[in-house]
């Protein structure tokens, strides 16, 4: 799921990015050699629950505001997203991490954008049950 570079997405003003790259997990040695073919699915399931918990923690820190916890949450989200191939979510979290490190204040829509990117990931990986129209930016 990739749009031409530089085009804007409908849900927000973020440029379109590759949402999910399954090659990231497929290239892991235990997957590539065939010894653990279910490892990608297991990693995605673990990531889905862990990312939901990180976003919940981010929400509490955002309301605080608690900059050290916000920084830890976006750093964790950036790193774990990149490890499973959730490229869009990793890129958004990396941008927020850079903003926090530069002393820029959090924008009011940060949490919404992170949740929307996670929902697009769930759709891209076939776990649409957790994705919601609201998180995707569609009005109810």
PyMOL commands that set and color helices and strands:
alter all, ss='L'
color gray80, all
select helices_A, chain A and resi 23-26+29-32+39-64+67-84+87-101+110-124
alter helices_A, ss='H'
color red, helices_A
deselect
rebuild
show_as cartoon
